[in-house]
Amino acid sequence: MLVHESAWMPTGLDPEVPSAARVYDYFLGGYHNLAVDREFAHRAQETMPDLPQILRTSRRFLRRAVHYLLEQGVTQFLDLGSGIPTAGNVHEIAQEAAPHTRVVYVDRDSVAMAHSALMLEHNDNAAALRADLRHPRDVLRSDTVLTMLDLNEPVAVLMSAVLHFVEDDTEAQSIVAGYRNALAPGSYIVISQGTQDSAGEQGEQVIRLYDQTDSPFTARSRDRFERLFKGLDLVEPGVVYVPEWRPESPEDVDEHPERSCAYGAIGRKPLY
Ligand SMILES: C[S@@+](CC[C@H](N)C(=O)[O-])C[C@H]1O[C@@H](n2cnc3c(N)ncnc32)[C@H](O)[C@@H]1O
């Protein structure tokens, strides 16, 4: 569907700088992106032809993670770096299975949050908050979170394909710890993120390209990724390439899971 940009573009955007959120939207088949984002996406895909498939694989991991959490009885989700709404948003997956599930979307991108708010206009159990996930205290004390979520009960915090936009490992670990410490025991933290362990020279080049966007990219090795889960119990199968995380169908995983170039895992805050 073609919708003129002026109909959806918030004011104050720099139309010359590609946005990670809008590039991702383009790769997933959305239309909330600008020429600068599409040009960037084409250059990135020329460099790494598997990129659209990599992003779809990451999105499938998110879907399976939500399914797993619903099976564990989770009824509250805080989706950090949720992106521009696309097919299979967390509240759609969750509320289809359990209609009273509560979901708060958080993103710093103005397009992502404007469209999330519009999508949720008639949904009393979901809300959108424009905020920077690097400040857990501000996010968790926001009116939106305090109104929507009961932090005395378990919550699933989702950080899907977003912590690679936090450069420093110590900062990334302290962000995760900020959420972990504030959550009730029995809460979950889901993280997936890009790695260079299997991406080779193409991956290096795409990472360098991302320096031109509003969100430079930091890949993490398996060890660096696993350290993000300090203080949490890893749910089986632990840290794996995202297609290997509890595949639900043969389409979820092929013989080359490393081509996803992303690790995923879920940690649970211990009860004691
Ligand atoms: C690649 S998209 C991932 C979207 C979704 N989580 C998924 O897995 O499909 C990354 C999103 O994270 C957002 N983001 C990056 N850094 C952020 C930050 N510090 N605070 C909030 N959002 C952030 C970007 O704006 C973008 O929408």
The ligand as an ORCA input file, in Angstrom:
! r2SCAN-3c Opt
* xyz 0 1
  C      15.804     -3.858     14.593
  S      14.455     -3.067     15.365
  C      13.759     -4.427     16.301
  C      12.259     -4.364     16.440
  C      11.647     -5.504     17.228
  N      12.147     -5.523     18.588
  C      11.891     -6.837     16.576
  O      12.654     -7.632     17.113
  O      11.324     -7.101     15.536
  C      15.287     -2.147     16.639
  C      14.430     -1.069     17.289
  O      15.091     -0.638     18.491
  C      14.912      0.754     18.615
  N      15.959      1.269     19.518
  C      17.302      1.290     19.301
  N      17.927      1.810     20.387
  C      16.959      2.119     21.285
  C      16.978      2.701     22.582
  N      18.130      3.066     23.169
  N      15.808      2.891     23.229
  C      14.630      2.544     22.633
  N      14.550      2.007     21.402
  C      15.701      1.781     20.737
  C      14.998      1.283     17.205
  O      14.374      2.545     17.102
  C      14.249      0.183     16.436
  O      12.882      0.479     16.344
*
